[in-house]
Amino acid sequence: MNFNFQFPVIEQIEKRTKAIEENTIYDVIIIGGGPSALTAAVYCLRKGVKTALITKEFGGQITETATIENYMGYKYIEGNTLAQKFKEQVEQFELSLAYNTVVEKVINDKIKKIYCSDGKVYLSRSIIISTGKRWKTLNVVGEKELVGKGVAYCAICDAPLFKDKTVLVVGGGNSAVEAAIDLCKIAKKVILVQNLEKYTADKILLDKLNEFNNFETLFSHTVSKINGKNFVESVELHDLKNDRIFNIEVQGVFIEIGLIPNSEAFEGVVALNQYKEIIVDCACKTSAEGIFAAGDVTSVPYKQIIIAAGEGAKAALSACEYILSNKKE
Amino acid sequence: MALFDEKTKEQLRQVLSQMINPINIHFWTQEIECPTCQMNRQFLDEFVSLTDKIKLFVHDFVNEKDVAEKYGIDKIPAILITDEKESILGIRFFGIPAGYEINSFISACLEVSGAKQKIEDDIEKRIKNINKKIHIQVFVTLTCPYCPSAVATAHKLAMENPNVISDMIESSTFTPLAIKYNVSSVPKIVINDKLEFVGAQPINILLENIEKL
């Protein structure tokens, strides 16, 4: 039997974090709570600059990752455990914290203003944006209405609820194939729908999927509609090659089509690329003076925990240098 | 065969060493145990052996109907946690709290023992002000990383106010119940059969909705 511990046993460190204040001017405000944000926080605090962090939650995407086997120092660690370790490392410092709130707007001046969803406004000389990415939705009719009624985004969570049912998995990358593998073990039949002509998933996962015989894959197909009243009943598919629209009966739709950057709040303030990622240079500087960015929200290629953490360190050092040179003036 | 390996036992011993006061765990099964009841009982036997702060009481759901009624238990396998004074706090687990759910189970044991996670004063006040009967059911699966926090939040409300009863319901064990409530994504939170949420909700959102009931 498995037990997935989320709080590891680490020696109890006294928390020194405190609540963020509205009328204080901080040296650095970090936006985000994932590996890059938390690494940036540790670097800033060790440099001794007045640092605050605004986040909805701690851990970011690693809390959605079951196990991690490529973060150096750990041969194997649960996502939540690593997130907890990051958090505890940050909490030993006097970090000012705004928790459970989302940044909605930033005004870039000498002193930057950060507007949050709870109506509060915070001030800082510099900003590090580490808001990461989130799962993309399909944006088709029926999706929103049927969330929790057969439309799902977490295969490991919800697979047990689709025993002996027919389910659709949308996507062809690693997350979609992993979802299909989890579902093949439980569901009667799994149908993968990929808009491209081939998978984009890694071979090691495809080999694992091919061990099952209760799945089929429709390449060059898209989902155009999800039908159902109280529950998913069918989906409307578009066969791109033959330009044909048809319906198939399914009881579940798992959407695994990748991620989009959480950069909406910063549009118009910093330059974004075509994927809406924040463009940064090799020192994590954005197009706006005094605003830095790090991690998955940026244009840096390869979204990996270790890269995000490294970028967070770099952004922090750049921000600290910016603060020091500006204070001298 | 033991459910906990040595490493898990050691981790649990350390976590449970944070408990402050003794607590009681009540478990309901029946003479001819259902397969999950059996495993659930073994889980609890092994769990309580790791600390001297927990006393386990095993009840027969069928033969001791009055006890089940006294504690308000209507299905098995059921776990109810009480404090050393035997106060019924409304902290219940239906189905085995294994997998990720071990975390909400540990949280509940710590909280009832007095090792409480601090909450903001105004949130605490709002919880204390709930003046009607509230029944929160949190449907989970054991492979869901988001579910324990949803369960722990519901239990926090139950812990702080006797009007609130909060249940973890393991969806695969209680399939008919999961079907009744149309559970297809977890965590699914059902309050008084009137409100439904999919996904873990922050405590203030739950409170806002409970206050409107």
Interface residues (C-beta under 8 A of the other chain):
Chain A: M1 N2 F3 N4 F5 Q6 F7 P8 V9 T63 E64 A66 G79 N80 N100 V147 G148 K149 G150 V151 A152 Y153 C154 I156 C157 D158 A159 P160 L161 F162 K163 N230 F231 V232 G252
Chain B: L3 F4 T8 Q11 Q14 V15 M39 F43 A98 G99 Y100 I102 N103 I106 T141 L142 T143 C144 P145 Y146 C147 P148 S171 S172 A178 N182 V183 S184 S185 V186 K188 E196 V198 G199 P202 N204
